Amino acid sequence: MPNFLPSQASLLSIQELSIALPQGADRPYAVQDISFDLRRGEILCIVGESGSGKSMSSNAIMGLLPPGLVPQTGRILFQGRDLLLQDETTLLGMRGKDMAMVFQEPLSALNPLMTVGEQIAEVMRVHRSHDPQACERRVLELLEFVGLPDPVTLRHSYPFRLSGGQRQRVVIAMALALEPSLLIADEPTTALDVTTQAQILALIRRIQREKGMGVMFVTHDFGVVAEIADRVAVMEKGRLVEIGPAYQVLNQPQHPYTRRLIGAVPHGLARKASSAQSETVLEVRNLRKTYATGGGWFAPKRVVHAVNDVSFSVRRGETLGIVGESGSGKSTIGKCLLRLTGIDGGQLLFDGCDLATLSERQFRPLRKDVQMIFQDPFASLNPRHTVGRIISDGPVANGVPTAEAHRRTRELLELVGLEASAFDRYPNQFSGGQRQRIGIARALALQPKLIVADESVSALDVSVQAQVLELLARLQKQLNLALVFITHDLRVAAQICHHVIVMHCGGVVESGPPSRIFDAPEHDYTRRLIASIPGKAWEPPVTAPAAAAARA
């Protein structure tokens, strides 16, 4: 890397920063000798694989490094002040007011015992920036800005009542409450559908331009980079390997690692060939699920038709994609299929047996045949168990000898892109993307007939995403596996799905093969989804090295 020369207009300057990792880690430094600046009024996107040091750099700026990790060398200058020299009281006064952060995992960033309105208002109360009436108006304004429905009612909701995408929008509203000079966004659109993603990106860009706010945007989505970035910095294993204007990095990448990353990006809306006509493993008929909300002092009781008369089927060796906005009912369908929530009507025919009519005792032997990859890897992994136990417990409980289960677990860890040594580590020792790979390995451990993948690659960087999708495709072929793939990433859906259903407000508005859905959509809602794909106008450059990397 060339010598670092901070800009006179820099809002934030990172200078030769190094953060050591504890002994026994997979490398000596979380970040090593990195230098870059963020200018006022620009968006700098930080990209790289999971574990590259992106989030660690963000946490160092905010003074939120994990216990035991202390910067060894370097400076972090924000508005001329070295953040590494400030005490905790000073940093508390700056967080939220001068600099704010949107975290990757909204479930862990929100207090489960406070309503979302109270949590947004708390930011303003702590800094005494608004009187009570102005605070109330600002909360409603922010909820509306980030695209949440019925702000007057929703402000009284608790986080667990919201979908993953809705929770992320609340976190974004909290970060924008005081319009800070610096916004650090760590994968802020990972859990969002494409239409909401487009709204959030436009919102961040508008506020950034109006207020001259500097935005450090951590992401693995090159479509988002193409949509929003002024400059791009690429990190690999704690080092900064390339930085430059977005157009240059995206279209003329210089470093081999950058070329590999871009080579793994799905090119356009690819087409998955139709699967051969095979035996139906799952048939859903007229599925219905409703939820009742409200009914307290502040909100009238309201019935939400989460899934309304939905029918589809999945054949062996076939991937069915379910796409739609957050709250459209996608994840609710997945939970119904695994009997994680009750249903209000319809049939769930699995290998000819109606799962909806079985008692829990009758359904228990079938659980090994129907597995799920959950959307939130942080909430779905037991923090007190090692990764080896998390993955091998299922096979052991189903009669697989312990030694064989452990051997298979180590193989699965390597298949999903982790070291076999991860067997003895705990979930909190992994990044968000790495935890998602652990969840995928757990779902595959019992070699099920049907896997329900709920946003299973949304937290993964593009290179690992390509590996995982290839892995799922290979296992699907080997095991004649049926896959229900729930996703908001239309590029991924078009690439791997044989059949796609588009959901809106609990119902199916369009269904068919990807070639028709994405090339000639018939419903206005489907057309809006496709038009909202971030960076749709950008196509990754296809060179011989990039193409080879994508196939690797």
N, C-alpha and C positions, 0 to 999 in steps of 0.2 A: 504494500500500500504506500502511496506517496505521503510525504510529510503533511501533517494536519495543519491547515491554515484557517482558523475560525473567521467567519464573516463578521464585518463590523455590525451587520444587522441581526446577528444571532440572538435569538431568544434563549436558546439552550446550547451549551457547548460541552460535549463529552471529550475529555482530553486524557489519552493514554490510560484508560481505566482497566484495571485487572482485579478480578474477584476470585480468590482461591476456593477450591472445593475441598471438603474433608478428605482425609486419607481413606483409601479404598474406593473412591469414586472412579468412574470410567475414564476420567482425564484430570489433569492437575487444576485447570481453571474453568470456572463457569463462563467468564468472559476474559479475554486476554488482550491487553494493549489495544483497546478499541478507541477510535477517535472519530467523531462526526459532529456536525452542528445542525441545529434546527432553526430556521429563520422565522421571523415574524411573518404571519400571513401565508405560510406554506404548509403543505401536507407531505411529510416524509414517511413513506411506507418501509417498514422493516420486515424482510421476508427471510425464510430459511426453514429447515426441517425442525421437527420437535427436538428439543435439547440443544439447539444451536446457540442459545443464549439470548434470544429475543426478549422473552418475558423477564429474565433475570436483569437485563439492562433496564427495563421499565421499572421494576421494583426497586432497583438501586436509586433511580431518580427520585422516586416517591419516599425513600427511606423505609421501605417495606421488605427488606431482605430477610430471608429465614434466619432464625437464631443460629449463631455460629459462623455465618457468612459475613465477612467484613471486607470492604474494598481495601486492597493492599497498596495500590498505587493509583495515581490519577486524580483528576478533578471533575466535578460536575457543576458547571457554572450556569445558574438560572438568573436571568436579569442581573448579571454581574456578581451574584453571591454564590459562593461555593457551598452547595447543599451538604457536602460531606462534613463540613465544619459546623453545621447548625445543630443546636440541641433539639430534643424531642418537642419541647414546648413551642419553639419557633416553627418547626415543621408542621405541627398540628394547626397552627394559625394559618399556614400557607395551603394546606391540603383543602380542597374544595373551593377555596376563595381564589387563589392564584394559580393553582395547578390541580387538576382532577384526573381521575383514572376510571376507565370502564374496564371491569375485569372480565376474564374469559368465561367464568362459570357463575352465572347469576344466582344460582341456588345457594352457593356458599357466600355470596356478597350481600345477600339480603337477610335481615333479621326475621326469622319465622314468627316471632311473637308481636310484630308491629304491622299495621296495615301499610300498604304501599304509599298512601298519601302521607301518613305520619313520617315515613322514612325520607320522603322527598322534602317535606317541611323541616325535618330535623337539620338538614344541611344549612338552611337559611336561619334557623333559630340559633344554631351554634355560633354563627358569625354575626348574628344580630343585624341582618341586612334588610329585613322586611318586618313591618308591623303585622299583627295577626291577620287582618283583612287582606293586605297585599300578599301575604304568604299563601293564603287560601286561593286567591286568584291565580297566583303563579303556579301552584300545584296543578290546577285544572288546565292551565295553558300548556304546561310541559307535557302532561299526559296526552293532550290533544296533538301537540307537536310531533310526538313520537308514534302517532298512529294507533293509540289504544282506543278501543270502543267504549262509549258511554263513560267518560271520565268522572262524572258526578257520582255514579254508582261504583265504578271500579276503584276509586281512591279509598274505599272502605274495605277492599278485599285484602286477604292475606296472601303472601307469595305462593303458598301451596295450591291455591285455587286458580293460579294462572298457568298457562302453557309455558314451555321453555322460552319461546320467542317473546311472549308477553313479559316474562320476568326480565329478559335482557333489555327490553325497551324501557322498563322502569329504572334499571341501573343507568341507562344512558340519560334518562331524564334527570336523575340525581346528579350526574356528573356535569350536566349543562346548566344546572339551576342558577349558578352565580356567574355564568359566562366567564370561565377562567381564561387567563392568558395562554396557558399550556394545557392541552388535553392529550392524555395518553390513552389510547384505545387498544386494548389487548384482545384481539379477535372479537370485536364488538358485534359483528354481524354473522358469526358462525352459526347461531341457532335460528336465524331469521330466514323466512321465505323470501323469494326474489323481489316481490312487490314491496314488502316492508323494508327489505335491504336497500332497495333503490330510494325509498323515502328517507331512510336514516342517512345514507350517504349524501343525499341532496341536502338534508338538514344540517349535517356537520359541515359540509362545504359552504352553505349559505352563512351560518354563524361565523365560521372561520374567516370568510371574506368580509363580512360586515364589521367584525370586532378586531380583525387583524390577529386572530388567535393562531398560535402554532399548534399543529396536530402531529403527534407521533403515532402512527397507525400500524400496529403489529397484525399481520395477517399471513395466511398461507394461500389465499385465494387470488390468483393472478388476474382474474376478471375484475375483482375489486381494485387491485393495483392499477390496472389499465383505466378504470373508471375515475379514480380519485387522486392518484399520486401526482405530485409535482416532481419529487425525486424519490429514488429507491435505493435502499441499502440492503445488501445481501450478506447474511451471516452463516457461517459454517463452523460447527464445533467450537463456538466461543470466539471466533475471529471474524473480523469484517473483511470480506474478500472482494467486494465490488460496491461502488456507490456512484451514482450519477443521475442525470435527468431521466425521468420515467421513460420517455420515448427511446432513449438510447439503450437503457438496460433491457427493456422489453423486446426491442426489435434488433438490437445489435449487441447481445451480451458478450462480454469479453472473457470472463472467467469460466473454466470448464464446469465448475459446480453450478453456476447460474444457468449455463446451457443445459445441464442435466435437469434442473428443476423445470425450466420452461419446456423441455422436451417431454416431460410427463404430464403436461396440461392437456386435457381432452381438447381435440381440435374441432371446433364448431360443434354442431349437433350431430354426432355420429349415429350410425344406424345399426341396430342389433338385428341380425337375421332371425326370422321367425323360427321358433322351436318346432321340432317334429311333433306331430299329434301323438300324445302319450296319455297314460292313465291319469285321471284327475285325482290329486291327493287332497285338495281342499276345495270345498264349494260353500260359499256364503250366500244365504238366501234371505233377502228382506231384513237385514240386520238393523235393529233400532236400539239406541241408547240415549236416554235423556238425563239431564242433571237439573236439580232445583237449586237456585241461588237466591240470596237475599232473604227477606222475610223478617229482618230486624227493624230497629228504630229508624235507620237511615235509608233503607232500601226495600222496596216492595219485593215480594216473592216473584221469581221469574223462572220459567222453565226453558232450558236450553236443549234443543235437539242436536246433540253432539254428533250422532249418526242417525240418519233418517232414511230407512228403506234402501239400504245398500246391498247390492248383489254382485258377486264376481266369483271366478274360479281360478285355481292355479294347478297346473299339471306338473308331474314329475319332470325334473330337469328344466323347469321354466322359471323365469323371474318376472313377477308382477310388480310394476312400479305404482306407488300411490303418491301423487304430488298434489300440492295445494298450499294455501297460505297457513300460517300459524293459526290454530283454532278452527281449522276446517274439518277436523275429525280424524285426521290421519293416525295420530298416536292412539286415539281412543279405539280405533279398529284393531290396532296391534294388541292392546291390552285385552280386548274382548276375545281375541283368538287364543290367548294364553290363559284365559279365565282369571286374569288379574283384576277384573272388574266384572260385575254382573251385567247382563243384557236385559232389555225390556221386551224383546221380540225378535223372531227370526230363527234361522237354523245355522249351525256351524258344523258342516259335514266333513269330518276328517277320516279318510279311508273308509267312507261310508257310515261312520259312527257320528251321531249328533252330539258334539261336545256340550252343547247348551243344556242337555237333559241329564248329564252325568252328575253324580254327587262328587264331592271332593275326593272321597276314598276311591271311587271308580275312575276318576280322572288321573289320579296320582301315577299309575303305571305308564300313562301316555306322556307324561311331562318330558321324559327323555327324548321323545320323538318330535316335540314342538319346543324349540328354544328361541330366545330373544336376545338381540343385541340392543342394549338400551341407549337412549339418546344422551343421558348425562352420566359419564363414566365416574365422576366423583361420588355421586349419590348411590350408584349401583354396586360399588365394591366395598366390602367390609374392611374398615381401616385397621382392625385389630388382627386380621389374618394375613399371612404371607401370600404372595402371588401364587406360589406353588399350591398352597392349600385352597385358595379361591378357585383355581382351575380344576384341581384333582378331586375335590370333595364330591362333585357330582358323579364321576365315574366310580369312585370308591363306594358311594352309597348305592350304586346300581350293580354292585358285584364284581367290579374290575379289581384284580389284586393291586395292592398299594404300590408295589414296585413297578408294575406295568403302567399304572396311572401316572406315576411320577415321571417315568421315561417318556410317555406320550405328552405330558405337560411340557417338558423341556423341548420336545420337537415342535409343539405348537407355538411356543414362545419364539423360536427361531423363524417359524413360518410367517408370523405376523410382524417380523422385523425387530424383535428384541433379542438380547443375549440370553442364553440358557441360564446364566448366573442371576437373572432377575427372579428366579424361582424362590430365593430366600429373602427377597426384599419386600417392603410393604408399599401399598398404593401411594402413600404420601411422598415417596421417594421418586415418583415419576411425574413427568409433565402431563398435561391434559391429553395430548395426542397419544402418549404412551399408555395412559390408563385406558383409553378407548381400545387400543390394540389388545390389552389384557382382557377386556370385556368380550372382544371377538373370539379370542382363544378359548375363553370359558364356554361360549355358546357352541363352539365347534367340538368341544371335548367329548360330548356324548354321541357324536356322529348322528345328528337328528335327521328326520325325513323332511322337516319343514323348519326354516329359520325365518323369524320376523326381525328384520333389521330396521330399527327406528333411528334414522339419521346416523348410521353406523360409521360413516366416513366424514361427517361434517367437521369433526375436530382434528382431522389429519391434514398434514401438509401434502402437497400435490404428489411428491414422489412416493411417499408411503401410501397415499390414497390409491395410486396406480397399482402398487404392489398388493394391497389388500383386495382391490376389485379383481385383480388377476387371480389372487388366491381363492376368493369366493367362487369365481368362474370355474377354476380348476377343480375345486372340491365339489362344486355342483355337478360337473361332468362325471367325476369319478364315482360319486355317491348317488347320482340321479336325484339330487336334492332340489326340493321346491323352495323358492325364496320369495318372500314378500318384502319388497324394498321400499321403505318409507323415506322420502327425501324432499328437500326443497331445492336441490341442485338439479336443474333441468338438463344440464350438460351430462351429468353422471347418469341420470335416468335414461336419457336417449342412448347412452353408450352401452348400458348393460341390460336394459329391460327388453323382454320380448313383447310385453303388453303393458299399457299404461292406463290408469284411470285418474281423472282429474277431479278433485273434490273441492266443493265450495259450500260453506255454511252447512256441513253435515251430509250433503248429498253429492251424488256423482253427476257432473254436468257433461262429461265427455269421456269416452273410452275407445281404445283401439291400439293398433301397433304404433310404435314410435314414428315410423315413416310417415304415417298420416297425421298423427297428433301434432308433430312439430313442423311438418312441411305444409300441411293444409288444415290448420285448426278451424273447427266449425263454430265453436262457442266464443263469445266476446271475452269471457273470463280467461279462457286458455290463451287467447291472443294477447291479453294484458300480461299474463305471466311470462310469455316468451319475450315480449317487448321489454320486460323489466330485467332481463338477464344482465348483470353488470359486465361492462367491457365487451358487449356483444360485437361491437365493430372491430375489436382487436382480434387478430388471429396470430397465434404463436408462430414465429419463424420456424420452418421445417428445414433443418440442415441434416447432413448425414450423421454428424455426431449426436445431434438432438434426437433424431429418429432412433438411433441405436440405443441411446439412453432410455428412451421411452419404452423400448421393447425389453430392456434388461430387467 
